[in-house]
Amino acid sequence: MENFKKIVVLENDIEAGLLDSVLNERGIPHIMRSYHDTALNGIFQAHRGWGHVESTEEYEKEILSIYEEIVKGQS
């Protein structure tokens, strides 16, 4: 498996869904990691964000650019 690393922390499920969709459309390998824990009823998400996206270093700049566009679109 490739060396995946944390690229960006996502604030909410809308950002996560949009970013996941765009990355899938562009064929960018990634993993969406939610901070939700059913045992603690999602308490970490209130403090740490929804979760984060992981990918390889070669896609980091592209993912950050896409994320910035998504955040701008939500403003």
matplotlib code that plots the C-alpha trace (Angstrom):
import matplotlib.pyplot as plt

x = [0.0, 1.2, 2.3, -0.9, -0.6, -3.1, -3.7, -6.4, -8.8, -12.5, -14.9, -18.2, -19.9, -20.7, -17.0, -16.3, -19.0, -18.0, -14.3, -14.9, -17.0, -14.5, -11.6, -13.5, -14.4, -10.7, -9.5, -7.3, -6.6, -7.7, -9.2, -11.8, -11.3, -14.2, -13.5, -17.0, -17.0, -20.4, -19.3, -18.8, -21.6, -19.3, -17.9, -14.5, -16.1, -17.3, -13.7, -11.5, -13.7, -15.5, -12.4, -9.6, -8.6, -5.5, -3.6, -0.1, 2.3, 2.1, -1.6, -1.3, -1.2, -4.1, -6.3, -5.5, -6.4, -9.7, -10.5, -9.9, -12.3, -14.9, -14.5, -14.8, -18.0, -19.5, -18.9]
y = [0.0, 3.5, 5.8, 7.8, 10.8, 13.3, 16.1, 18.3, 18.3, 18.6, 20.7, 19.0, 16.3, 18.7, 19.4, 15.7, 14.7, 17.4, 16.7, 12.9, 13.4, 15.6, 13.3, 10.3, 12.1, 12.9, 9.5, 10.7, 7.9, 8.9, 7.8, 9.7, 9.3, 10.3, 11.2, 10.0, 7.4, 5.8, 4.9, 8.6, 9.8, 11.9, 14.1, 14.3, 15.8, 18.8, 19.6, 18.2, 18.6, 16.0, 14.1, 14.2, 13.1, 11.0, 10.6, 10.4, 13.3, 13.6, 14.6, 16.9, 20.3, 19.3, 18.1, 21.3, 23.4, 21.6, 21.9, 25.7, 26.0, 24.0, 26.2, 29.4, 28.1, 27.6, 31.2]
z = [0.0, -0.7, 2.0, 2.9, 5.2, 6.7, 4.2, 5.7, 8.6, 7.5, 9.5, 8.7, 6.7, 3.9, 3.2, 3.5, 1.1, -1.5, -1.3, -1.5, -4.6, -6.4, -5.5, -6.8, -10.0, -10.6, -9.7, -6.8, -4.3, -0.8, 2.4, 4.4, 8.2, 10.4, 14.0, 15.0, 17.8, 18.5, 22.0, 22.8, 20.5, 18.3, 21.1, 19.3, 16.2, 18.2, 19.2, 16.4, 13.3, 11.2, 10.4, 7.8, 4.3, 3.7, 0.5, -0.9, -0.9, -4.7, -4.5, -1.4, -3.3, -5.6, -2.7, -0.7, -3.7, -4.2, -0.5, -0.6, -3.5, -1.5, 1.5, -0.6, -2.1, 1.3, 2.3]

ax = plt.figure().add_subplot(projection="3d")
ax.plot(x, y, z, "-o")
ax.set_aspect("equal")
plt.show()
